[in-house]
Amino acid sequence: MFDTKTLCLDLVHRAAVATSLSTSGHTDARYLAVNNAYLALAERVWDELMGECLIAKGSAISTPERDRRLALLERQGYYDRERAVIGVGSGRRIEVEISAQRIWCSGLACDLEYFRQVVPGAADMSGPAAISLATPRTTFLPEVADNLAHLSPLDRAILLRRMLTAVAEGAVMVGQVRPNRAVWQYSQALRERLEPYICVVNSTDRKTHFDFSRLADASVQTCLLELADELWSLIHFIRDPVIVDMLRSLVVPYTTPPPLLIGGG
């Protein structure tokens, strides 16, 4: 026996592009299924999305353009290659093209959406750009390492990218918060080194945002630990307690200091 729900879920998981299936609604649409390509695009793991509201989760953004797309679904049952902006797990907003179809799934009106990210002039990144330290001395906290070891390769890559994004954005921001010349110089140097990964969320946002989605999976963990190495070194040598606390907040949740720095800062 089979039913339309089973067939719809199979359609989502077999799709060759990022795909989601959700209930219909302007404000209360909820996730029913997504495929791995969608999870990678949205920088999410399925446990974060299962049954959640698209808008409350930050994925769908309530705008007049979204209302127009939903009106197309209600009026004609589909739309093709509409531009949209969606939110992803690291807090960025990205531009996508969406093609969608209104379908009935075991008597429930649902929206089947196919996504393609719009990245003008983007090139694939196979290595860690300009982060080029030797083997990192910093390691993950035991509980973090254990959790990462039990994740699927996809979920691991997604979470490591989100951690790298948070640490990189925070390290650049710290240099702008308090007039410490050493930290400001480091933040500026880091920004220049990571220039290939800088993205614009909106024209009025002064914060520097990074998009590591094109960084090869094998490089993400190394980049994160190399960056943590540098921040632990700053913590060891900086004497401003406010900056030390800010820097520690970036690395303490994930890593232990290198052996030579234990007890420093």
N, C-alpha and C positions, 0 to 999 in steps of 0.2 A: 504494500500500500504506500502511496505517497500523497502529499497534499501541496497546495500552492505555497505554503510557508517554506516547506523543505526545498521546493524548486527555486524559490526566490533566494534563499540563503546560499544554495549551491551556485546560483548565478553570480552572487556577490563574490564568493571566494574563488571562482574560476576566472574572474575578470583580469585582463592583462594590465589594467590601469587602476589607479586609486579609486575605490568604489565604496559607497556607503548606502545603507538602507535604513530609513528612519520613518517613523510615523509622520503623518502630515499635520501641519499647524504653523501658524505665524509665530506663536510665542512658546508653545509647549511641545514642539516636535522632539521625539526622543529616539536615540540610537537603538536599532534592532540588530544590525550586523555591519561590519566593515571588513575589508581584506587587509593583508599585510602591507600592501602598497599604500593604502590610506593611513595606516598607523605610522609608517615611515614619514609620509608627507606631513601629518599632523603632530608628529613627535609625541605620540601617546602610546600607552599600552592599553589593551582592551579592558582591563579591570577598571581603568579610569573612565571609560566611556559607556560601558554596558548599562543600558537603560537610562542613561543620563539625558537631560535636556540639552539640545544643541546650543541654545543661546546661553543658558546658565553656565555651561561648561566653557564658554568662550570661543567655541568653534565657529558657529554662525553668528554674524554680527547684524543686529537689527538696523537696517537702512532702507531708504526708499527704493534702492535698487533691488534689495532682497524681496521687498513687497511686490515689486514688478515681476520678478522671476516667479514668485509663488502665484501671482495672478495668471501668468502664462500657463502654469501647470493646471490651475483650476479651470481656465477657459479652453485650452486646446490639448491639455494632457501631456505636454512635453515642451522642452526648449533645447536648443543646440548652441554650444560654444559661447555661452554668456560669461563676460568677465565679472569677477567677484573678488572680495577680500575676505580671507578667513583667518582666525586666530589659531596659533599652534602652541604646543606645550611649553616652549621656552619663553612665551610672552610676546613673540613677534607676531606681526601680521604679514601675510604673504598674498600675492596676487595669483589667482588661478582662473582657468577656464572651466566651466561646468556645463555638462550636458545632462539633462535629467528627464525622467519619465515618471508620471503618476501611474501607479499600479495598485491592484488589489491583492493583498496577501492574506489568505484565509479570512476574507470578509473585512479586512482592515485596510483603509486607504493609506498608502505608503508612497514615499518618494525614493526612487532609485537614482543616485547621482554618481556621475563619473567626473573625475578631477584630473586636470593637468596643470602643473605649476608653470607660471609665466616668469621666466628668468631671462631678461634681455642680455644677450652677449655673454652668458655664463659659460665657463669652461669647466670640464670635470677636474676635480682636484684629487690626485692620487697619493699625495704626501702631505706632510704637515707644514707646508708653506715655509715660513721663516722661523718656526720653532725648531731649534736644532741642537739642543743640549745632548750630552752623552746619556747613557742609560739612566733613567730617573732614580734618585736615591729615596725619594718619598714613596710611601706605600699606602694603600687603602687601609682604613680601619678594618679590623678583622670581621666585624659584622657586615660592613659594606662589601668586602671581598666575598664573603660567604653568600650574601644575597645575590650579587652579580653572577657568581658561579652557578646559581640555580636558575637563572633566567634563560629564556630561549635566546639564540643569537640576535634575533630582531629586537626583542625587548631590551637586551643588554646594550645594543648599539644606540637605540633611542634614548635610553636613560643616560648613557655616557655623554651623548651629544648635549643633552639638556644640562648636565653638570658642567661640561666645558663652557657652554654658553654663559651660564650664571657666573662662573668664576672669571671668565674673560671680561664680561661686561662690568662686573664689580671692581676688578682690578683697574680698569680704565677710569671708572667713576671716582674711586678713592682719591686719585690724583687731582681731581677737580674740587674736592670738598674742603680741603684744609691746606693752607699754604706751607707745605713741606716740600722743599725743592727736590730732594732725592726721590720721593714718591711721585712727584709730578713728572720728573724726567723719565722715571721707569714707565709710568702710564702712557706717556707720549711715545716712548720707544716701542711699547707693546702694541699700541694702536697702529704704528707704522708697520710692524712685523706682521700683523694680522690683517693688513689692508685688503687682501683678496677676499676676506670673509665678512667685511663690513657691509651692512645692508641698511636701507632707509625704511623705517616703519611709517613715518609720516613727516612731512616737511617742517612741522613746527616742533618736533621732538628733538631736544638738544642732546639726549642720551645717545651714546654710541652703542649700536646693536650689532651682533654678529650672527651670521648664518653658517653653521658648520654642516649643513645637510649634504654638501658635496664633498666633504672630507672622507677619504676612504675609511671603512670600518676599522681596518687594522691600525690606523694612525690615531684614532680618537683617544684611546686610553693613554697612549704615550704622550700625546699633547697635553692632556689633562694633568698627568703626573709631573711632566716637565714644568708646566706653569705653576703647579703647587710647590715644586722645588724652589722656584724663584721667590714666591710669596713667603715661604717659610724663612728664606734667607733675609728678606726685608724685615720680617717680624723680629728676627734675631738682632738686627743692627739698628733699627729705628727705635728711638727713645720716646717718641710722642705716644702716650698711652691711648689717646683717642684713635690715632691711626692704627696702632697695634690691634686694638679691639676690632676695628673695621676689617683689617686684613685677616685676622683670625677667623672672623665670621665667614670668610670665603673658603677656608680650607679645613677648619676644624671639623665640620660636619662629615667630611669624606676621608680625610687622610691623617696620617701620623707624621710628625716632623722627621727629616733625615737624621740618622744616628748622631752626627756631629752637632746637631742643633737642639737635641733634646735637653730641656732645661733652660734654653735661651728664651729671650723675649720677656 
